[in-house]
Amino acid sequence: MADMTSTLSGPRGPKPRKVLSRNNIMIYGSLIVVSLYYLLPLWVMVMTSLKGMPEIRMGNIFAPPVEITFEPWVKAWSEACTGLNCDGLSRGFWNSVRITVPSVVVSIAIASVNGYALANWRFRGADVFFTILIFGAFIPYQVMLYPIVILLREMGLYGSLTGLVIVHSVFGMPILTLLFRNYFTSLPEELFKAARVDGAGFWRIYFQIMLPMSLPIFVVAMILQVTGIWNDFLFGVIYTKPDLYPMTVQLNNIVNSVQGVKEYNVNMAATLLTGLVPLAIYFISGKLFVRGIAAGAVKG
């Protein structure tokens, strides 16, 4: 009797979805088109960097190389002329490392403490301080170029890597403070109050409670800073001198050189070499980046 009742009532459970439904076709079709749009230039760059100049002159930029050669990569790294020097991007790479590492460490360390103080310690003038920081995040960089030149000159740091590190650290402070402040605000307030009841002070709460829970937002801040500082051209060309130019400035000198034969394979290899560091960092820590964004990095 029970079997007859179940048979008459029909199948139960959710209705199976069609694999090739209209929505799926539109969604995946759009994703494929957008992916091809962004991957096609990368494909052209990689293929061109692996070809010799005779093959490039044949004109088919989309075809894979008939004979793969890594000579353009070697020349871009150690032989290409980036101005008066012809030692490739290697010198600029180490200059970029010396600029990026201290700038990222200093800006994140100070901004995390700022965000923690603004979120959990309501000191006098906190709202004014936070408003000034947010206002600073939206001031165009171009407005501040000449005043910063004067300041660095008076401090004796103009044309040095130390001066450029200070500039990057200061300009990264407002947006990073906003990110950390919003993230710390999203954490349970009971943890902070319980630590205060137990007698923990400012630094003990920061190092023993806040930092262990803040790995995602630190990764978000690191990716934003590394990407912004490593890819920077404007500050690098203004506040340093030729021997200390970062990698992006040297890349511009290679690509826009008007002397000799235009070596497109070397240009493409140099461009890929310049973008490898931020790309690698993003792929390595991409999951933590998404976690940090989802956990409150952009919440008000």
N, C-alpha and C positions, 0 to 999 in steps of 0.2 A: 504493500500500500504506500509506504514511504517512497519507494522507487518510482511509482506512478506519479506521485505528487511532484517530485523533483523534476520528472520528465516534462510534465505539463507546464510547470512554471518557467521553463526555458533556461538557458545558460546564465550563470551569474558572473559577477566581476566586471571590471571596466572593459569597455568596448575597445578592441585593438585598433591602434592608429595606423593609418596608411603611411607607408614609408615615403611614397612620392606624392604626398599631399600638396596642395597649392601653397600653404604656408611654408612647408619645408623647402620647396623649390625656390620660393622667393628669398628665404633667409640664406640658404646655402649658396644660391646663385649670387646674391649680393656680396657675401663673404668672399667667394672665389674671385669675383671681379675686382673687389677692393684689394685683395691679396696680390693679384697679378699686377695691379696698378703700382703697388709699392715694391714688389719683388722684381719687376722688369728692369728698372734702372740698376738694381744691385746685380742682376744677372749680366747686364751689359758691362758693368764695371769689372766684375770678376773675369769674364771671358776676355775682355780687352787686355787686362793686366797679364794674362797668360799667353798672349800672342806676340809674335815679332812684328816689327814695323812693316815688312813686305806683305804679310798677311793682312794687316790692318788696312793697308792701302787698297786692297781688293774691294772693300766697301761693305761687306756683310757683317754688321756689328752684332747681330743676334746669334750667328753661328758659333758653335764651340770651336776651340782652336784645333787646327789640323795637327800641329806639333806644339805641345805644351813646353813653355820655357819660363823659368823663374828669374831670368836675368833682369827684367824690369823691376822686380821686387828688390833684388840685390842692389841695383843702381839707385832706386828710390831711397833705400835705407842708408847707403854708405857712399854714394858717388854723385848724386844729383846736386846741382848748384842751387843754393838757396840764397843767393846774393853774392857777396865777395868770397864766401867759403863754398867749397864743393865737397862737403863731407856728408851729404844726404840728410835724412831726418833723424839720424841717431843722436846728434847733439840736442836737437829740439825735443826729442823724446825724454831725455833725462832732465832737461830744463822743465818740461811739463810735469814730470814726477816731483821734482823739487818744489814746484809751485802748488800742485794739487794736494799732496799729502798733508803738509802743515796747514794749508787753508781749510781743508775739510775737517781736520782734527780740531783746530781752534774754533771755527765757527760752530760746529756741532756741540762741542763741550760747553761753550758759553751760552748758546741758544737753548740747550736742554735745561741748564740751570735757570735761565730766564723764564722759560715756559713753566717749569716746576714751581718757581716762586710766584708767578702770576696766577697759577691755577690753585695752589694750596695755601699760600701765605699772603693774606690780604694786607699788605703793608700800605702805609700812607703814600698816596700818589700813584698807586698801581694802575689805575685807570688812565691817568694822564700819560704815564710811561708807555703803556700798551698802545694808546692812540698814536703817540709819536712814532712808535715802531711800525705800526700798520701804515701810517702815512708815508714813512720812509720806504716801504716796500713798493709803493706805486709811483715814486719819483723817477722820471726817465733818467737813465744813466748818463745820457748826453749832457744833461744840465749840469752834472757834477764833475765833468771831465777836467775843465780848467781849474776850478778851485782845488781839486785834489792834486793837480800838478804843482800848484803853489805850495800846498801843505807838505807834500813829499819833498819838494826842493828845500823848504825851510828846515825840515827834519834831517836832511842829508841822505834821504832814501830814494830819491828819484833816479830811475834807471837801474835799480837793483831788484833782485828777486824778493827780498824782504819787504820792500815797499809794495810790490804786487800782491804778496801774500796778505798784507794788511788790508789792501783794497778789496780783495775777494772775500776775506773774512767779514769785513764790515758790511758789504753789500749783501751777503748771504744771511746776515743776522735777522732782519725783520721777518722774512717768510718762514725761516726755520723756527723762530720763536713762536710764531703763530701756529705752526704744525705741532710743536711740542706742547704748547699751552692747551690746545684743543684735545690732544691725546691724553694728557694727564687729567684733564677735566672729565674725560669719559671713564676713567678708572673709578672703582668703588670708593666713595668718600669714607666709608667705614674703616678701611684699612689705614688711612691717614689719621683718623681720629683715635683708633685703637693704639697706634704707635705713639701718638701724643700723650695718651693716658699712661702708657708704659714709661714715659719719660724720654723718648727719643727726640733728638733735636733735628735741626735743619739738615745737616749733612748725613746723619745716620739714616734718616728716612729716605733721603735721596739715593744713597748708595745701596742700602740693604733692602729697600722695598720698591722704590720706583724703577731703578735701573734693571733689576731682573725681569720686570714685567714690560719693559719698553723696547725689546729687541726689534719688533716690526717697525716702529716709528724711527728708530735709529737707522735701519736699512733704507727706509724711505728718504730720510734726510741725506744719507750718504750717496744714494743714487742721484738725487737732485743736484747735490753739490758737485760730485765728480763729473756728471754730465755737463753742468753749466760751466765749471772752471776749465775742464779739459777742452771743451769746444769753444772757449772764449777766444776771440780774435781782437776785439776792440781794445780791451785793457792791456793785452799783451803787447800790441804794437805801439801803444802810447806810453806805457809806464816802464818799459824795459829798453835795452839797447840791443843791437844786432847779435852780439855774442850770447845774449841771454834770451833770445826770442823763443817762445814756446812752439810746440809742434804745428799748431794751426797757422801761425805767421809764416813759418818756413814752407808749409804746404802752399800758401798763397803765392809765395815767391817762386815756387817751382811751377805751378800751374800757369801763372800769368807772365812767365818769362818770355821775352820777345827776341831773345838771342838764340841762334841756331835752329835746328829742326825741332818741330813740335812733336814730342814723343808722347803720344796719347797713352801708350801702355805704361810708361813710367808715371804719368800723372794719375792714372787710375790706381796703380799699385800704391802710390803715396797717399791717395785719398783713403784707401782701405786700411792702410797701416795706421793712419791718424785716428780712424774711427773704431779700431779694434778694442781699445781699453774700455770705454764706456759701454760698448756692446757686450763685451765679455762680463762685465760687472752686472749688467742688467740680467743677462741670462742665468748667471750663477745665483743671484739673489732675487729673482723675479717673484717667486712665491711669497717670500717675506714682504716684498714691496706691496703686493695685493693685500696681504693681511693687514699691513699698516694702514693702507688707505681705507679698508673696510672697518678697521677698529676705531676710526675716529680722526684720521689725519686731516680730513677736510670738513669735519663737523663744526658747527658754530657753538 
